[in-house]
Amino acid sequence: MLTDAGAAALAAATPGHVALVQRTFFAGLDPALLPGLRTALEQVHEQVLAEGTLPRPPAVQHRWPGLGTGD
């Protein structure tokens, strides 16, 4: 459980972290590769969930433009 201070620190760090991950992992990729990458990462995520190391996330999630069905 996060304290209020911990939640504030997480919220403050999130935009910079998201920007770094986007630049580092996705910015240089050919857009045609993104659907396959998404499929692969979703399968990895399902395996991690199946192993019981993460809770299943809520049904509604943010999707990066270009990575989702119909985006």
Secondary structure, DSSP 8 states (H G I E B T S, - for coil): ---HHHHHHHHHHHHHHHHHHIIIIITTS-GGGHHHHHHHHHHHHHHHHHTTSS----S-----TTTSTT-
